[in-house]
Structures are given as C-alpha cells and as structure tokens.
Amino acid sequence: ESGLTPALPLAFGDLLALIACPLLAGAVAVLAARLTALAKLGGRR
C-alpha cells in the first residue's frame, strides 16, 4: 500500500480524535473565558 496510512500505527479514527481533542479543549477555554469576562463586567454595574 502507498500513502501515509501504513506508516501510522493508529487508525484514521484515532487520528481524528487526536486532532479534535485540542480543538474541543480550546473551545471550552474560550467559552469559560467569555463567561468569566461577562460575569466580571456584569458585576461591575
């Protein structure tokens, strides 16, 4: 077989999960930061 797949010890689904995890973590961090900022701004009034 040619291509990248034979060289990788993991399945394509595993690779997809490895790529999705940091994106999901980033989204959670952005959401948490936004909620914190809104809470601080709201409490200032």
PyRosetta script that sets phi, psi and omega in degrees:
from pyrosetta import init, pose_from_sequence

init()
pose = pose_from_sequence("ESGLTPALPLAFGDLLALIACPLLAGAVAVLAARLTALAKLGGRR")
pose.set_psi(1, 146.8)
pose.set_omega(1, 177.3)
pose.set_phi(2, -109.6)
pose.set_psi(2, 167.8)
pose.set_omega(2, 179.7)
pose.set_phi(3, 103.2)
pose.set_psi(3, -167.7)
pose.set_omega(3, -173.4)
pose.set_phi(4, -88.3)
pose.set_psi(4, -26.2)
pose.set_omega(4, -171.4)
pose.set_phi(5, -56.8)
pose.set_psi(5, -45.4)
pose.set_omega(5, -179.2)
pose.set_phi(6, -64.2)
pose.set_psi(6, -27.0)
pose.set_omega(6, -177.9)
pose.set_phi(7, -78.7)
pose.set_psi(7, -20.7)
pose.set_omega(7, -177.9)
pose.set_phi(8, -89.5)
pose.set_psi(8, 131.8)
pose.set_omega(8, -179.7)
pose.set_phi(9, -80.0)
pose.set_psi(9, -1.7)
pose.set_omega(9, -179.9)
pose.set_phi(10, -123.0)
pose.set_psi(10, 160.6)
pose.set_omega(10, -177.2)
pose.set_phi(11, -76.3)
pose.set_psi(11, 163.8)
pose.set_omega(11, -178.4)
pose.set_phi(12, -63.7)
pose.set_psi(12, -34.4)
pose.set_omega(12, 178.2)
pose.set_phi(13, -64.0)
pose.set_psi(13, -39.1)
pose.set_omega(13, 177.3)
pose.set_phi(14, -64.8)
pose.set_psi(14, -40.2)
pose.set_omega(14, 179.4)
pose.set_phi(15, -63.4)
pose.set_psi(15, -39.9)
pose.set_omega(15, 178.9)
pose.set_phi(16, -63.2)
pose.set_psi(16, -40.2)
pose.set_omega(16, 178.4)
pose.set_phi(17, -65.7)
pose.set_psi(17, -38.7)
pose.set_omega(17, 179.8)
pose.set_phi(18, -64.9)
pose.set_psi(18, -34.1)
pose.set_omega(18, 179.1)
pose.set_phi(19, -76.9)
pose.set_psi(19, -36.6)
pose.set_omega(19, -175.8)
pose.set_phi(20, -72.9)
pose.set_psi(20, -31.6)
pose.set_omega(20, -175.9)
pose.set_phi(21, -59.4)
pose.set_psi(21, -50.5)
pose.set_omega(21, 178.8)
pose.set_phi(22, -63.5)
pose.set_psi(22, -34.5)
pose.set_omega(22, 178.3)
pose.set_phi(23, -65.1)
pose.set_psi(23, -42.0)
pose.set_omega(23, 179.0)
pose.set_phi(24, -65.7)
pose.set_psi(24, -42.4)
pose.set_omega(24, 179.0)
pose.set_phi(25, -62.7)
pose.set_psi(25, -40.0)
pose.set_omega(25, 178.5)
pose.set_phi(26, -64.4)
pose.set_psi(26, -41.0)
pose.set_omega(26, 179.8)
pose.set_phi(27, -64.2)
pose.set_psi(27, -40.9)
pose.set_omega(27, 178.5)
pose.set_phi(28, -64.6)
pose.set_psi(28, -40.6)
pose.set_omega(28, 179.9)
pose.set_phi(29, -64.6)
pose.set_psi(29, -42.8)
pose.set_omega(29, 179.0)
pose.set_phi(30, -63.7)
pose.set_psi(30, -42.5)
pose.set_omega(30, 179.4)
pose.set_phi(31, -63.1)
pose.set_psi(31, -43.9)
pose.set_omega(31, 179.8)
pose.set_phi(32, -63.9)
pose.set_psi(32, -42.1)
pose.set_omega(32, 179.6)
pose.set_phi(33, -64.4)
pose.set_psi(33, -40.0)
pose.set_omega(33, -179.9)
pose.set_phi(34, -65.8)
pose.set_psi(34, -43.7)
pose.set_omega(34, 179.3)
pose.set_phi(35, -63.8)
pose.set_psi(35, -40.6)
pose.set_omega(35, 178.9)
pose.set_phi(36, -63.8)
pose.set_psi(36, -44.8)
pose.set_omega(36, -179.6)
pose.set_phi(37, -63.2)
pose.set_psi(37, -43.0)
pose.set_omega(37, 179.5)
pose.set_phi(38, -65.3)
pose.set_psi(38, -37.9)
pose.set_omega(38, 179.2)
pose.set_phi(39, -65.7)
pose.set_psi(39, -42.4)
pose.set_omega(39, 179.9)
pose.set_phi(40, -66.5)
pose.set_psi(40, -42.4)
pose.set_omega(40, 179.4)
pose.set_phi(41, -67.0)
pose.set_psi(41, -38.3)
pose.set_omega(41, -179.7)
pose.set_phi(42, -68.5)
pose.set_psi(42, -34.9)
pose.set_omega(42, -179.2)
pose.set_phi(43, -75.1)
pose.set_psi(43, -14.9)
pose.set_omega(43, -176.1)
pose.set_phi(44, -75.8)
pose.set_psi(44, -25.9)
pose.set_omega(44, -176.0)
pose.set_phi(45, -67.4)
pose.dump_pdb("model.pdb")
